[in-house]
């Protein structure tokens, strides 16, 4: 069973958070700011919320039972704080459930490999065993066709092997300058050559995979190193290859183990693999956002939106993408329910589904709720890891810059001293759910965090797990968001005049304000 907030966690939480309980000494005579500080910095629930979410529920891939469990858990949590909460369906996605993956190298020696089924991949029926062939180095379709029969009863190693899984930073620290330069060059040339090798086949990706399946392959092997020690990105095969298998498993291996299997196969040392992998498909199932609302007392038809995507990839637990953003928004909502229960405007938290497949949850919400966009005072979105908020802008809205600057000036400098403000900034066309709001010209503040090794280690990776979270930062970010929400709720209406768009230095063209799109209301073609 899922564990809700329970008193039992309090002690461990207090120990592990190691929150520096420095008293706030910023001069403010605003009792709500003082109360938010006390609640957010001195009585944070971030650890407790995150532990239940990430350890007990785990990753929240769209269309999986875990995503549903997470939605119900979040609704219950919000309701427990007295926040009006609902699960709002906006469409469907194909059902899929991950089971256990187990992959062993059984010849020429025994080793249990670090491997897992890719998202939305078919599994095996029981245990399958066979040799390995590597993707061919041929010049044309005839060469590929001649190679094709060799895959019968074998696993096909389909990804580029890394000659070394040692991060470049290690060369930078220990190597000579020449070594580091040559590794950097080699790695980039290798990528170019690999892409040419894929193109030389003369098959579209989907046709290539269909041919491999049709020729009797047992499965395809994949690996996507993210450049850090032991870290790899685990997506769906469609995401990284442009097409997926339909009947045989696509299995992702660590950089180290994929390289081992590739070297054995390409050096004639006859590796044999034994695989058991469960992946269960169902029909299209409803997918939903979780919405929590504290109704405004004076201007209920105007909104402050706290925004984070709740879904994740499932190679890890979805801890920093976007467990942390979700925890920040949930915790901010808890703080607000406690310290500002009768807001001037309606405060709404949106935990979005399917951001990872194209901002589908938030785009659908924006499309379905023109009243929220018309009445939007400000939306705050966070989605890039466990760092302190380090950047913010008004995303291209000129006069709104003044409002954002004013709010920031009222937040204690213990928090704002780490934030670079850039005004008016530019509207973002994608990357996270802020794009779903700013495209409509509705006031949106993207809160950008400092990296904490996000791209080399945790983004969409096997290592995106609970232990990577820096709780002081999450607590501070939740406090910031609660304060900004309160200040935005109380302020005069935020204007929407747009900046003159800058010239794109690459194209020489004047950039255009991004246009809004609806979310995919069923499994998009790319993932079918
Ligand atoms: Zn994300």
Boltz pocket constraint, residues with backbone or C-beta under 6 A from the ligand:
constraints:
  - pocket:
      binder: B
      contacts: [[A, 309], [A, 311], [A, 320], [A, 321], [A, 322], [A, 355], [A, 383], [A, 431], [A, 432]]
      max_distance: 6.0
